[in-house]
Amino acid sequence: MQTATTMSSSEHEHERLESKMREVFEDEMKKLSEDLQNVLADDIVTVFLNRIGLFMKIEAKKKRYTRTKRILNP
């Protein structure tokens, strides 16, 4: 694992979100080994960030389409 001084802001944010996921799902995850808890928290955060990125792209395309549609059909 990298030190805080060499981590990018996105890596720092990923670890911060992982920590929050461990807190939120503490009761469910305590049944797992620490290694599996780490894997699960990383997976949850990765999927969440990928999904947010996808939704942001969809929203951006939707706004471009709507703007273009308005320009072509005043």
Stockholm file with secondary structure:
# STOCKHOLM 1.0

chainA/1-74         MQTATTMSSSEHEHERLESKMREVFEDEMKKLSEDLQNVLADDIVTVFLNRIGLFMKIEAKKKRYTRTKRILNP
#=GR chainA/1-74 SS CCCTTTCCHHHHHHHHHHHHHHHHTHHHHTTSCHHHHHHHHHHHHHHHHHHHHHHHHHHHHHHHHHHHHHHHCC
#=GC SS_cons        CCCTTTCCHHHHHHHHHHHHHHHHTHHHHTTSCHHHHHHHHHHHHHHHHHHHHHHHHHHHHHHHHHHHHHHHCC
//
